[in-house]
């Protein structure tokens, strides 16, 4: 597959994916994706994303709990 962002070639890999479901953030491991060898952009098949949603909608094994900070970037003028 060709990357839509940079035109590089992609390869199949298993990656970690941050996934929002019902206003909760999950980190899903071992997700199949096409990953661009040039820029790193990741592409997920719709069936894979649907599978993640179905998994999270049911009772599932939790490997670990993480604590994260949420911060806002201050509004600053950007000079270009």
SEKOLNU-73215 format. One line per 10 residues: for each residue x, y, z of N, C-alpha, C. Coordinates in steps of 0.001 Angstrom, whole numbers, m for minus. Example, Ala and Ser with C-alpha at 12.3 -4.5 7.8 and 13.67 -1.06 7.14 Angstrom:
BEGIN
13190/m5690/7800/12300/m4500/7800/13200/m3300/7800  12850/m2250/7080/13670/m1060/7140/12900/30/7870
***
This chain:
BEGIN
845/m1170/0/0/0/0/898/1244/0  393/2325/m580/1135/3578/m621/564/4541/417  1426/5183/1182/1010/6132/2212/352/7358/1572  m801/7729/2074/m1518/8894/1556/m834/10203/1950  m17/10185/2998/635/11424/3451/1925/11731/2695  2786/10710/2556/4105/10999/1984/4418/10213/716  3567/9248/373/3818/8451/m820/4743/7265/m596  5202/7068/651/6074/5934/960/5312/4619/952  6039/3538/1017/5423/2217/1060/5138/1817/2506  4069/1030/2685/3717/559/4016/4028/m923/4134
4098/m1378/5376/4292/m2783/5666/3375/m3164/6817  2997/m4433/6882/2131/m4883/7965/2949/m5047/9232  2398/m4508/10320/3034/m4597/11636/1950/m4769/12687  2355/m5128/13879/1466/m5147/15040/1913/m3993/15931  962/m3136/16313/1287/m1901/17024/393/m1728/18252  768/m773/19097/m115/m317/20178/m991/784/19615  m2260/773/19991/m3194/1785/19504/m3933/2406/20677  m3969/3733/20710/m4795/4436/21673/m6204/4488/21078  m7191/4095/21872/m8543/3947/21333/m9562/4476/22339  m10376/5429/21910/m11451/5960/22751/m12707/5140/22531
m13352/4736/23628/m14605/3987/23558/m15466/4412/24731  m16652/4919/24432/m17585/5420/25461/m16887/6381/26432  m16191/7346/25879/m15514/8415/26630/m14418/7902/27567  m13892/6728/27272/m12790/6185/28060/m11654/5818/27110  m10428/6110/27535/m9248/5830/26725/m8678/4457/27068  m8405/3674/26040/m7787/2362/26188/m6503/2330/25374  m5560/1498/25792/m4374/1204/24999/m4487/m272/24615  m4580/m521/23330/m4743/m1876/22818/m3410/m2312/22210  m2915/m3466/22611/m1642/m3986/22094/m1884/m4997/20979  m872/m5194/20163/m862/m6208/19104/m1951/m6000/18052
m2198/m4749/17689/m3218/m4419/16696/m2570/m4453/15304  m3145/m5226/14375/m2593/m5241/13024/m2815/m3897/12331  m1768/m3401/11675/m1847/m2110/10990/m891/m2117/9801  m1157/m1226/8861/m198/m920/7799/565/310/8273  1877/231/8330/2707/1321/8847/3644/1791/7738  3655/3108/7493/4516/3677/6465/5978/3580/6903  6813/3086/6006/8235/2953/6294/8961/4294/6266  8349/5303/5653/8981/6623/5548/8591/7549/6705  7291/7730/6919/6844/8734/7902/6207/8134/9155  5923/6834/9145/5365/6188/10329/3846/6253/10448
3173/6870/9487/1706/6929/9529/1151/5506/9599  79/5341/10411/m498/4012/10594/m1914/3983/10034  m2246/2875/9388/m3572/2682/8799/m4177/1412/9383  m5442/1519/9836/m6140/395/10447/m7347/30/9590  m7551/m1257/9357/m8699/m1724/8601/m9952/m1531/9459  m11050/m1158/8839/m12306/m922/9561/m12740/m2153/10353  m12503/m3344/9819/m12877/m4567/10538/m12095/m4715/11833  m10835/m4278/11841/m10020/m4329/13051/m10573/m3358/14092  m10939/m2154/13662/m11495/m1163/14590/m12833/m1635/15154  m13656/m2271/14323/m14925/m2832/14800/m14674/m3947/15812
m13650/m4759/15563/m13300/m5845/16483/m12881/m5281/17846  m12129/m4189/17844/m11721/m3544/19098/m12958/m3053/19854  m13878/m2398/19156/m15096/m1915/19807/m15900/m3062/20410  m16015/m4172/19684/m16759/m5328/20208/m16076/m5894/21451  m14744/m5954/21436/m14005/m6442/22589/m14261/m5558/23808  m14180/m4243/23619/m14332/m3326/24737/m15771/m3253/25247  m16735/m3615/24417/m18147/m3588/24813/m18511/m4777/25704  m17638/m5782/25736/m17897/m6960/26552/m16902/m7002/27706  m17112/m7947/28603/m16158/m8127/29684/m14850/m8630/29077  m13733/m8015/29463/m12450/m8354/28859/m11349/m8331/29909
m10297/m9052/29629/m9147/m9114/30518/m8382/m7789/30457  m8053/m7243/31610/m7276/m5997/31693/m5850/m6367/32083  m4909/m6039/31214/m3502/m6376/31444/m2861/m5450/32483  m3210/m4153/32439/m2622/m3181/33360/m3491/m1926/33396  m3343/m1157/34441/m3976/150/34545/m2879/1208/34501  m3111/2282/33755/m2151/3369/33642/m2784/4651/34167  m1965/5521/34728/m2418/6838/35145/m1759/7860/34231  m2557/8758/33654/m2007/9764/32750/m2434/11158/33196  m1644/12142/32843/m1992/13535/33093/m2607/14122/31835  m3604/14969/32013/m4222/15685/30901/m3915/17160/31103
m3269/17781/30122/m2897/19194/30209/m3340/19913/28944  m3480/21217/29053/m3825/22048/27898/m2615/22867/27500  m2406/23014/26214/m1344/23850/25717/m1782/25300/25800  m992/26167/26428/m1377/27577/26528/m1520/28210/25137  m2427/29129/25024/m2628/29826/23764/m1478/30808/23553  m693/30581/22522/414/31477/22200/338/31805/20713  886/32940/20371/926/33343/18957/1958/32502/18235  1587/31965/17088/2504/31175/16295/2986/32032/15133  4313/32170/15044/4900/32965/13953/5397/32007/12887  4949/32215/11666/5385/31334/10562/6118/32125/9528
***
